[in-house]
């Protein structure tokens, strides 16, 4: 059984192509990535509204897209793409997933993943930052 961490993309990005781990510049993303690394996970991926499932080392272009403005049909199509990619990198029935992403980024993924936890579920933006700071201390 592997531990896989999924982190959602964020609005604040570099204005140019970069490795995914460097492209996203918000404090929330940086804190999520730092926390994910502390977990000694077997893999960490980013849930990108534009690119789907992204490896930290993958170089991608900057973009301005979010699932928050998409309709349910688009969100389901996005989730299907992510699940296809995820199945090639993980075992959805046996691996453990830690999801650091909002509801729009996880709701159509969760029915297909047997073992998961959502450490920041139900917390406001400020509370998420506070909880990550506490866990990183």
C-alpha positions as CSV (number, residue, x, y, z in Angstrom):
1,X,0.0,0.0,0.0
2,X,1.4,3.4,-1.0
3,X,0.5,6.8,0.3
4,X,-0.4,9.3,-2.4
5,X,-1.0,13.0,-1.7
6,X,-3.2,15.1,-4.0
7,X,-2.9,18.9,-3.9
8,X,-5.2,21.2,-5.8
9,X,-3.9,24.0,-8.0
10,X,-4.3,27.6,-7.0
11,X,-4.9,30.9,-8.7
12,X,-1.5,32.5,-7.9
13,X,1.0,31.3,-10.4
14,X,4.3,32.4,-12.0
15,X,3.6,34.2,-15.3
16,X,5.7,31.7,-17.3
17,X,6.3,28.0,-17.9
18,X,7.8,26.2,-14.9
19,X,7.9,22.9,-13.1
20,X,4.5,22.3,-11.5
21,X,6.0,22.4,-8.0
22,X,7.3,25.9,-8.7
23,X,4.5,27.3,-10.8
24,X,2.0,27.7,-8.0
25,X,3.1,30.5,-5.6
26,X,0.3,31.0,-3.0
27,X,1.0,30.5,0.7
28,X,-1.7,27.8,0.8
29,X,-0.1,25.8,-2.0
30,X,3.4,26.1,-0.6
31,X,2.2,25.0,2.8
32,X,0.3,22.1,1.4
33,X,3.4,21.0,-0.5
34,X,5.6,21.3,2.5
35,X,3.1,19.3,4.6
36,X,2.8,16.6,1.9
37,X,6.6,16.3,1.8
38,X,6.7,15.8,5.6
39,X,4.3,12.9,5.3
40,X,7.0,10.9,3.4
41,X,4.4,10.0,0.8
42,X,5.2,7.6,-2.0
43,X,4.0,10.2,-4.5
44,X,2.6,13.8,-4.6
45,X,0.5,15.0,-7.5
46,X,-1.2,18.3,-8.3
47,X,-4.8,18.4,-9.4
48,X,-4.7,21.0,-12.1
49,X,-8.0,22.4,-13.5
50,X,-6.3,22.7,-17.0
51,X,-3.9,19.7,-17.1
52,X,-5.6,17.2,-14.8
53,X,-3.2,15.1,-12.8
54,X,0.3,16.7,-12.8
55,X,3.6,15.4,-11.5
56,X,5.6,17.9,-9.4
57,X,8.5,17.8,-11.8
58,X,6.4,18.2,-15.0
59,X,6.9,21.5,-16.8
60,X,3.6,23.2,-17.6
61,X,2.5,26.6,-19.0
62,X,0.8,29.1,-16.7
63,X,-3.0,29.3,-17.1
64,X,-6.1,30.9,-15.7
65,X,-8.7,28.2,-15.2
66,X,-10.5,26.8,-12.1
67,X,-13.1,24.1,-11.5
68,X,-15.0,26.5,-9.4
69,X,-16.6,28.2,-12.5
70,X,-17.3,24.9,-14.3
71,X,-20.6,23.2,-14.6
72,X,-21.1,19.7,-13.2
73,X,-20.7,18.0,-16.6
74,X,-17.3,19.7,-17.1
75,X,-16.3,18.7,-13.5
76,X,-17.2,15.1,-14.1
77,X,-15.3,15.0,-17.4
78,X,-12.3,16.5,-15.6
79,X,-12.5,14.0,-12.8
80,X,-12.7,11.1,-15.4
81,X,-9.5,12.3,-17.0
82,X,-7.8,12.6,-13.6
83,X,-9.0,9.1,-12.6
84,X,-7.6,7.6,-15.8
85,X,-4.2,9.2,-15.1
86,X,-4.3,8.2,-11.5
87,X,-5.1,4.6,-12.2
88,X,-1.8,4.4,-14.2
89,X,0.2,5.7,-11.1
90,X,-1.7,4.3,-8.1
91,X,-4.1,1.6,-6.9
92,X,-7.4,3.3,-6.2
93,X,-8.6,0.4,-4.1
94,X,-5.5,-0.4,-2.0
95,X,-3.4,2.8,-1.8
96,X,-4.1,5.5,0.8
97,X,-4.8,9.0,-0.5
98,X,-4.4,12.2,1.4
99,X,-6.3,15.0,-0.3
100,X,-5.5,18.6,0.1
101,X,-8.1,20.0,-2.2
102,X,-11.5,21.6,-2.0
103,X,-14.8,19.9,-2.7
104,X,-14.9,20.8,-6.4
105,X,-11.6,19.1,-6.9
106,X,-12.4,15.9,-5.0
107,X,-16.1,15.2,-5.1
108,X,-16.1,13.2,-8.3
109,X,-12.9,11.4,-7.4
110,X,-13.8,10.2,-4.0
111,X,-16.4,7.6,-5.0
112,X,-13.6,5.8,-6.9
113,X,-11.0,5.8,-4.1
114,X,-11.5,3.4,-1.2
115,X,-9.0,4.8,1.4
116,X,-8.7,8.5,1.8
117,X,-8.4,11.3,4.3
118,X,-9.1,15.0,3.9
119,X,-7.2,16.8,6.7
120,X,-8.4,20.3,5.9
121,X,-12.1,19.4,5.2
122,X,-14.6,22.0,6.3
123,X,-11.9,24.7,7.2
124,X,-12.0,28.2,5.8
125,X,-8.9,29.5,3.9
126,X,-7.5,31.1,7.1
127,X,-8.2,28.0,9.2
128,X,-6.5,25.8,6.5
129,X,-3.3,27.9,6.8
130,X,-3.5,27.8,10.6
131,X,-3.9,24.0,10.6
132,X,-1.1,23.5,8.2
133,X,1.2,25.8,10.2
134,X,0.3,23.8,13.3
135,X,1.0,20.5,11.6
136,X,4.3,21.8,10.3
137,X,5.5,23.1,13.7
